[in-house]
Amino acid sequence: QVRLTESGGGLVQAGDSLRLSCAVLGGSLTNYGMGWFRQAPGKEREFVASISWNGGSTEYADSVKGRFTISKDNAKATVYLQMNNLRPEDTAVYYCARHMYYTGSPYPNEYDYWGQGTQVTVSS
């Protein structure tokens, strides 16, 4: 049974940084792309970032480009999301997910395993 567990969320001020981690248990990370999504209260879940199986290709939502960096450590079966210069509009529950294939993508229906989410709150 594949299980994804996010950590690293919290309450920060605008301009601060956070690093989210997503540990994959019970399954492989090596041959799969991974993604981060977020959902703010009253809003739909939205794409944040994705990374290919070997880390060679990444994709970001326009709203986070230049501020967030996704990376993965296959040996540790962990995916990271480094978030810099956080803004109040980044406040949301952040979810990691494992892509069905090796590429990663911005489409949530292409991900088959999801974590339970970690709350990120950015105060102004």
Secondary structure, 3 states (H helix, E strand, C coil): CCEEEEECCEEEECCCCEEEEEEEECCCCCCCCEEEEEECCCCCCEEEEEECCCCCCEEECCCCCCCEEEEEECCCCEEEEEECCCCHHHCEEEEEEEECCCCCCCCHHHEEEECCCEEEEEEC
